[in-house]
Amino acid sequence: MVKTVADASGTTHFFEVFKEKSVLGTAMVFAPAAVALVETVPMIVYYHGHNSKGSIEGYINSLEQRNFRPLLASKQVLLVEPWGGPKSKFGAMATGDGLSTLIDMAMSVAISYGTPSRPCPVKSPLPPSLILAAFSGGGATLNAVVNSNSSALSRLKEVWAFDSFYSSEGQTWVKWAGGNPDKTLRVRVTTMEDTGSPRRENKIIRATPLKNVDSADPVELGHEACPGAFIPAWI
């Protein structure tokens, strides 16, 4: 089942993610108003943080800072957000195979239910480039999928982390960046995040300067405001 919502910002589709007869979860895909053909623009897959809502639609509509769609209306990008529940547990979509399935389903839905509506190939086209991003508790899934064997990672160009380091993974990201010089890691952490873990791990990353790492001192923003402050500018 697909639910489509269109407004001045663009077109959003809420859909089930399934492989064969198994439902892996639900997700949304947003095509900004400026996008003519969804298969020709980069795709962002964004893993959300902890929350108290019951669906991805409820999550993005619960706080203005969680709804990036108005900020992306003029951008050439396709935004995909899977639903991981209140604790950012994305289940099968946190695996390499799940990422490939999510991207395939999102592209199929965006082509078949978007404008211009047209039949989608049996195997959906991969986006020309891929960005993986995570906020807060979604960082664990970001770690998992970036280090998976997903075929979709052949298109990966950038990884964006927003206050998402809670598993002592700073050195792991240094190693990943060093081993993937053709990909860019971008990190932003805030002064308002209360555990200190993202700031601690960010210091570890910044202690090893690498040309493909864009990190900075903590920014004076609220925790929830961090992703929306940078995503539009980085596209």
Sequence and secondary structure as in RCSB ss.txt:
>XXXX:A:sequence
MVKTVADASGTTHFFEVFKEKSVLGTAMVFAPAAVALVETVPMIVYYHGHNSKGSIEGYINSLEQRNFRPLLASK
QVLLVEPWGGPKSKFGAMATGDGLSTLIDMAMSVAISYGTPSRPCPVKSPLPPSLILAAFSGGGATLNAVVNSNS
SALSRLKEVWAFDSFYSSEGQTWVKWAGGNPDKTLRVRVTTMEDTGSPRRENKIIRATPLKNVDSADPVELGHEA
CPGAFIPAWI
>XXXX:A:secstr
 EEEEEETTEEEEEEEEEETTEEEEEEEEEEETT S GGGS EEEEE    S SSHHHHHHH GGG  GGGGTTS
S EEEEE  TTTT  GGGGSHHHHHHHHHHHHHHHHHHSSS     SS    SSEEEEEEGGGHHHHHHHHTS  
GGGGGEEEEEEES   SS HHHHHHHHHH TTSEEEEE BTT SS HHHHHHHHHHTS  TTEE  S BSS TTT
HHHHHHHHH 
